Amino acid sequence: MSITCGLECVAVLGCSRWAWKRCTYIGSDDSQSWPTATPEEFEPVPRICRIILAVYETDLRNPKYPPQGGYRLDPDCVVKRVTYEETQGRAPPYIIYVDHEHKEIVLAIRGLNLIKESDYKLLLDNRLGMQMFDGGYVHHGLLRSAIWLLNQEGETLRRLWIETGREYSMVFAGHSLGSGVAALLTIIAVNHREKLGGISRDKFRCYAVAPARCMSLNLAVKYADVIYSVVLQDDFLPRTPTPLEDIFKSIFCLPCLLQWVCLRDTFIPEGRKLRDPRRLYAPGRIYHIVERKFCRCGRYPPEVRTAIPVEGRFEHIVLSSNATSDHGIIWIEREAEKAIERMKETSAETITTPPKVQKLERLETIEKEHKDALERAASLNIPHAVTTIEEEPKKDEAESSEGTCQDGSKSKSDSTGGRTNWDEVVEKLFKRNESGDLLLRKDAEAPKQQQ
């Protein structure tokens, strides 16, 4: 009898300890050991958020839902605005904006529209392990949407980059659903830079705001030099390992589902999660905006932390009343603006070296962090992890390869004025095996080399 009572006490204490740890876990715990971001690297985020918000407007000259301080954009620089009627459900609405002040060509994609059936169809077009791409796994529906978008706007982006003197950066940005499309679009574009006029890798940037988990861990780390995810405190979406399609197919309310996922994932070992190549994660380098503290009321001056995590990449659901509100881009833009103002004030008070030197040192640190993350992923035996990124081709080589496919044939985007078919470009990365399944071409050729 006493043994039974003892076991019951141990079980009760164990469950109580687990419940206490889960209920007291807050969003800031995910990035507790991360270094703080600098004003130079985080400065574009509030501006990019405003460009994404501009997608929701029909007329920037007479905005209906302007953020605090206005959009601060030039309506004449909006090159193209595409609505749901024009995308016909193949992609969320988007705009193409040329920012001459910051020398950027921005393609901004809006987030999930809860009353649009086409957005749900896009999310549901996937299942675990359905789509392999670039040595990893990605969300099938979001990848098809990214390819469609490039088919539609690839020539426009190429033309704008050439017209602006080949000096502007190419920026892809999106919120929520749009963040996944923008991130996968970036991977395709970075791997086929010659199709967009030979843009160098360092001129590509992607800002995934409140990002969806859309790619496997090896890809999330590999492209951390060009993809930047922005997460506000307790946002549920980057932390939800349950596939997006399962969330929206669930008959349960979202808070109930999040609590069930929280309970289930507690008993899954970290090593097992890391070794599953099909498990999707938030993409790239992560910027975490922290503004609340445990058992404290109200919001504090926001702090921005950044890292390229391999383990503990937002693996825990936060049981918080702000888990859904922190997903809103209006709040993200507002807190990002406060954060950058606070960083600039702090930097102005403590700066002791010339800004140029400081920026150079931070760039070197960012490159080292990416290299360390790649090596860490390989040391943990993450499936398909790489330790180096392919070297940038020389300028004359890039120009000579412009308009030439990988097999040596001329592409359709050469001087004849034809359009690039991005479906064909992506298909060239794959090869079908005897059973008809798609394999990455280098993976399909590996067995032959071993024979």
C-alpha positions in Angstrom: 0.0 0.0 0.0 2.8 2.4 0.9 4.6 1.6 -2.3 1.5 2.4 -4.3 1.0 5.7 -2.5 4.7 6.6 -3.1 4.3 5.9 -6.8 1.2 8.1 -6.9 3.0 10.9 -5.2 5.9 10.7 -7.6 3.5 10.7 -10.6 1.6 13.7 -9.2 4.8 15.6 -8.5 6.1 14.8 -12.0 2.8 16.0 -13.7 2.7 19.1 -11.5 6.3 19.9 -12.4 5.6 19.5 -16.2 2.4 21.6 -15.9 4.3 24.3 -14.1 7.2 24.4 -16.6 4.8 24.5 -19.6 2.5 27.2 -18.1 5.4 29.4 -17.1 7.3 29.0 -20.4 7.3 32.4 -22.2 8.3 33.4 -25.7 11.4 35.2 -24.6 12.9 31.9 -23.3 13.4 30.7 -26.9 16.0 33.4 -27.5 17.4 33.9 -24.0 21.0 33.2 -25.1 20.9 35.0 -28.4 22.9 38.2 -29.0 21.0 41.4 -29.7 20.6 42.7 -33.2 22.2 46.0 -34.4 20.3 49.0 -35.8 21.9 48.6 -39.2 20.8 45.0 -39.8 17.3 45.4 -38.4 16.6 48.9 -39.9 14.8 47.5 -43.0 12.2 45.5 -41.1 9.6 48.2 -40.2 9.9 49.6 -43.7 9.3 46.1 -45.3 6.3 45.6 -43.0 4.8 48.8 -44.3 5.3 47.7 -47.9 3.5 44.4 -47.0 0.7 46.4 -45.4 0.4 48.4 -48.6 -0.8 45.3 -50.4 -4.0 45.5 -48.4 -4.7 49.0 -49.8 -6.3 49.7 -53.1 -5.1 53.3 -53.3 -2.0 54.4 -51.4 -2.9 58.1 -52.1 -6.1 57.6 -50.1 -5.3 54.8 -47.6 -8.0 53.2 -45.5 -5.8 51.4 -43.0 -2.6 53.4 -42.6 -0.1 52.3 -39.9 1.0 54.8 -37.2 3.0 57.5 -39.0 1.6 56.5 -42.4 3.1 54.2 -45.1 5.9 56.6 -46.0 5.9 55.2 -49.6 5.8 56.9 -53.0 2.6 55.7 -54.7 4.2 56.4 -58.1 6.9 53.8 -57.4 4.3 50.9 -57.2 5.0 49.2 -60.5 2.4 46.6 -60.3 -0.5 45.6 -58.0 -2.1 42.1 -58.4 -5.4 41.1 -56.7 -7.1 37.8 -56.0 -9.1 38.1 -59.3 -5.8 38.2 -61.2 -4.0 35.5 -59.3 -7.1 33.2 -59.5 -6.1 31.5 -56.3 -2.6 30.5 -57.4 -0.9 33.0 -55.1 -1.9 35.6 -52.5 -2.2 39.3 -53.8 1.1 41.1 -54.1 2.7 44.4 -55.2 6.0 45.2 -56.9 7.6 48.4 -55.5 10.8 50.1 -56.5 12.4 51.9 -53.6 14.8 54.4 -55.1 15.9 55.8 -51.8 17.2 52.5 -50.5 17.9 51.0 -54.0 15.6 48.0 -53.7 13.1 46.2 -55.9 10.6 44.8 -53.5 8.0 42.1 -54.2 5.7 42.0 -51.2 3.1 39.3 -50.6 0.1 39.6 -48.2 -0.8 37.1 -45.5 -3.6 34.6 -45.1 -7.1 35.9 -45.8 -9.5 34.0 -43.5 -12.5 34.4 -45.8 -10.7 33.3 -49.1 -11.2 29.7 -50.0 -8.2 29.8 -52.4 -5.8 30.6 -49.5 -7.0 27.5 -47.6 -6.6 25.4 -50.8 -3.0 26.6 -51.0 -2.3 25.6 -47.4 -4.0 22.2 -47.8 -2.0 21.3 -50.9 0.6 19.4 -48.9 1.3 16.3 -46.7 4.3 15.3 -44.7 7.2 14.4 -47.0 5.3 15.2 -50.1 7.7 17.7 -51.8 11.5 17.3 -51.9 13.4 20.3 -53.2 17.1 21.3 -53.2 18.1 18.5 -51.0 15.4 19.0 -48.4 11.7 19.1 -48.0 9.3 22.1 -48.5 5.6 22.8 -48.5 4.2 21.6 -51.8 1.5 24.2 -52.2 3.7 27.1 -51.3 6.4 25.9 -53.7 3.9 25.7 -56.6 2.7 29.2 -55.7 6.3 30.5 -55.8 6.9 29.0 -59.2 3.7 30.5 -60.5 4.7 33.9 -59.2 8.1 33.7 -60.9 6.4 32.7 -64.2 4.2 35.8 -63.9 6.7 38.3 -62.7 10.2 36.9 -63.5 10.6 39.1 -66.7 9.3 42.2 -64.9 11.8 41.7 -62.1 14.6 41.1 -64.6 13.6 44.2 -66.6 13.4 46.4 -63.5 16.9 45.3 -62.3 18.4 46.0 -65.7 16.7 49.4 -66.0 17.9 50.5 -62.5 21.5 49.9 -63.6 22.0 46.4 -62.1 22.7 48.0 -58.8 19.5 47.6 -56.8 18.9 44.7 -54.3 16.1 42.2 -55.0 13.9 41.9 -52.0 11.1 39.3 -51.5 8.9 39.8 -48.5 5.7 38.3 -47.1 3.6 37.8 -44.0 2.2 34.5 -42.7 1.1 32.6 -45.8 3.0 35.0 -48.0 6.2 34.6 -46.0 6.3 30.9 -47.1 5.8 31.8 -50.7 8.5 34.5 -50.5 11.0 32.2 -48.8 10.6 29.4 -51.4 10.6 32.0 -54.2 14.0 33.2 -52.9 15.5 29.8 -52.9 14.5 29.2 -56.5 15.7 32.7 -57.6 19.1 32.4 -55.7 19.8 29.0 -57.5 18.9 30.5 -60.9 20.3 34.0 -60.7 21.1 34.0 -64.4 17.3 33.9 -65.2 16.9 37.3 -63.5 19.8 39.0 -65.2 22.7 37.6 -63.3 22.0 39.1 -59.9 24.7 38.2 -57.4 23.7 36.2 -54.3 24.5 39.1 -51.9 21.9 41.3 -53.6 19.0 38.9 -52.7 17.1 39.3 -49.5 13.9 37.8 -48.1 12.0 39.0 -45.1 9.6 36.4 -43.8 7.4 38.2 -41.3 5.5 35.9 -38.8 6.9 33.0 -40.9 5.2 29.7 -41.7 7.2 26.5 -41.2 7.8 25.8 -44.9 11.2 24.1 -45.3 13.3 21.4 -43.6 16.1 22.3 -41.2 19.0 21.9 -43.6 17.4 24.4 -46.0 16.5 26.8 -43.2 20.2 26.9 -42.1 21.6 26.8 -45.6 19.8 30.0 -46.8 20.2 31.9 -43.6 22.4 34.4 -45.4 19.6 35.6 -47.6 16.3 34.7 -45.7 15.5 36.6 -42.5 12.5 35.6 -40.4 10.9 38.1 -38.0 9.0 36.8 -35.0 7.1 38.8 -32.4 7.3 37.3 -28.9 4.7 34.5 -28.6 3.6 34.1 -32.2 2.1 30.7 -32.6 2.8 30.0 -36.3 6.7 29.6 -36.3 6.3 27.4 -33.2 3.6 25.0 -34.5 5.3 21.8 -35.7 1.9 20.5 -36.8 1.7 20.9 -40.6 -0.3 24.0 -41.7 -2.8 21.9 -43.5 -3.6 19.9 -40.3 -4.2 23.1 -38.4 -6.9 24.4 -40.7 -8.4 20.9 -41.2 -8.8 20.4 -37.5 -12.3 20.4 -36.1 -11.0 21.8 -32.8 -10.5 25.4 -31.9 -6.9 26.7 -32.3 -6.1 27.1 -28.6 -7.2 23.5 -27.9 -5.1 22.3 -30.8 -2.1 24.3 -29.6 -2.4 22.8 -26.1 -2.6 19.2 -27.6 0.5 19.9 -29.7 2.3 21.2 -26.7 1.5 18.0 -24.7 2.4 15.7 -27.6 5.7 17.3 -28.4 6.9 17.2 -24.8 7.4 13.5 -25.1 9.2 13.6 -28.5 13.1 13.5 -28.0 14.9 16.5 -29.5 17.3 14.2 -31.4 14.3 12.4 -33.1 12.9 15.8 -34.3 16.3 16.9 -35.7 16.8 13.6 -37.6 13.4 13.7 -39.3 14.2 15.3 -42.7 10.5 15.9 -43.4 9.9 18.1 -40.4 9.5 21.8 -41.5 10.9 24.8 -39.8 10.8 28.6 -39.9 13.3 29.7 -42.6 16.7 31.4 -42.3 18.1 33.7 -39.7 15.6 34.6 -37.0 15.0 38.0 -35.5 13.0 37.7 -32.3 11.2 40.8 -30.9 10.8 40.5 -27.1 8.5 42.9 -25.3 6.9 41.1 -22.3 8.3 39.5 -19.2 7.1 36.7 -17.0 4.4 37.7 -14.4 4.6 41.3 -15.6 1.7 43.4 -16.9 1.9 45.5 -20.0 4.6 45.8 -22.7 8.2 46.8 -22.1 10.5 48.5 -24.6 11.1 45.9 -27.2 14.4 44.1 -27.6 15.5 42.3 -30.8 17.6 39.2 -30.6 19.0 37.3 -33.5 20.7 34.0 -34.3 20.7 31.1 -36.7 19.6 28.3 -34.3 19.9 24.6 -35.1 18.6 23.0 -31.9 15.7 24.7 -30.1 14.5 26.4 -33.2 11.2 27.6 -31.7 10.2 24.1 -30.8 7.9 24.9 -27.9 4.3 26.2 -28.1 3.8 29.2 -25.8 0.5 28.9 -23.8 -0.2 32.7 -24.0 -3.2 34.9 -24.6 -1.0 36.8 -27.1 -0.1 33.7 -29.2 -2.5 34.8 -32.0 -2.4 38.6 -31.6 1.4 38.5 -31.9 0.9 37.1 -35.4 -0.7 40.3 -36.7 1.5 42.3 -39.0 0.1 45.6 -37.6 1.6 44.8 -34.2 4.8 43.5 -35.7 5.3 46.7 -37.6 4.5 48.8 -34.5 6.9 47.0 -32.2 9.6 46.7 -34.9 9.5 50.5 -35.3 9.8 51.0 -31.5 12.6 48.6 -31.4 14.7 50.3 -34.1 14.1 53.7 -32.4 15.3 52.3 -29.1 18.4 50.6 -30.7 19.4 53.8 -32.4 19.1 55.8 -29.2 21.1 53.2 -27.3 23.7 53.1 -30.1 24.0 56.9 -30.2 24.7 56.9 -26.4 27.3 54.1 -26.3 29.0 54.3 -29.7 32.8 54.7 -29.4 34.0 53.7 -32.9 33.3 55.0 -36.4 30.1 53.5 -37.8 31.9 52.0 -40.8 34.2 49.9 -38.7 31.3 48.8 -36.5 29.3 47.7 -39.5 32.2 45.8 -41.0 32.8 44.0 -37.8 29.1 43.0 -37.6 29.1 41.8 -41.2 32.0 39.5 -40.4 30.2 38.2 -37.3 27.1 37.5 -39.4 29.1 35.5 -41.9 30.8 33.6 -39.1 27.5 32.8 -37.4 26.2 31.3 -40.7 29.3 29.2 -41.2 29.1 28.0 -37.6 25.4 27.1 -38.0 26.2 25.1 -41.1 29.0 23.2 -39.3 26.7 22.6 -36.3 24.0 21.2 -38.5 26.5 18.8 -40.1 27.9 17.7 -36.8 24.4 16.8 -35.5 23.9 14.6 -38.6 21.0 16.7 -39.9 19.8 15.0 -43.1 21.3 16.6 -46.3 23.1 19.3 -44.3 25.9 21.1 -46.1 29.0 22.8 -44.6 29.7 25.3 -47.3 27.7 27.5 -49.8 28.7 27.4 -53.4 31.1 30.2 -54.4 29.8 33.2 -56.3 30.8 33.0 -60.0 32.9 35.8 -61.4 31.1 38.7 -63.1 32.2 37.7 -66.6 31.2 34.1 -66.1 27.8 35.2 -64.8 27.3 37.4 -67.8 28.4 34.6 -70.2 26.0 32.2 -68.5 23.1 34.6 -68.7 20.4 33.0 -70.8 22.1 29.6 -70.7 20.6 26.6 -69.0 22.5 24.0 -66.9 22.6 21.6 -69.8 24.2 24.2 -72.0 21.2 25.1 -74.1 20.0 28.6 -74.6 17.2 29.7 -72.3 14.0 31.3 -73.5 14.9 34.5 -71.8 17.7 35.5 -74.1 17.7 38.1 -76.8 14.8 36.6 -78.6 12.6 38.1 -75.9 10.9 34.9 -74.8 9.8 34.2 -71.2 11.5 31.8 -68.8 9.4 28.8 -67.9 10.2 28.4 -64.2 8.4 25.0 -64.1 11.0 23.7 -66.5 13.8 25.3 -64.5 12.7 23.7 -61.3 12.1 20.3 -62.9 15.7 20.2 -64.1 16.7 19.8 -60.4 15.0 16.5 -60.3 15.1 13.1 -61.9 12.4 10.3 -61.8 13.4 6.9 -60.5 12.1 3.6 -61.7 9.0 3.8 -59.5 8.2 7.3 -61.0 9.1 9.3 -57.8 11.0 12.6 -58.0 14.5 12.5 -56.7 17.0 15.4 -56.5 19.3 14.9 -59.5 22.5 14.7 -57.4 20.9 12.1 -55.1 19.8 10.0 -58.1 23.3 10.0 -59.6 25.0 9.1 -56.3 24.4 5.4 -56.5 25.8 5.3 -60.0 29.0 6.9 -58.9 29.4 4.3 -56.1 29.2 1.4 -58.6 
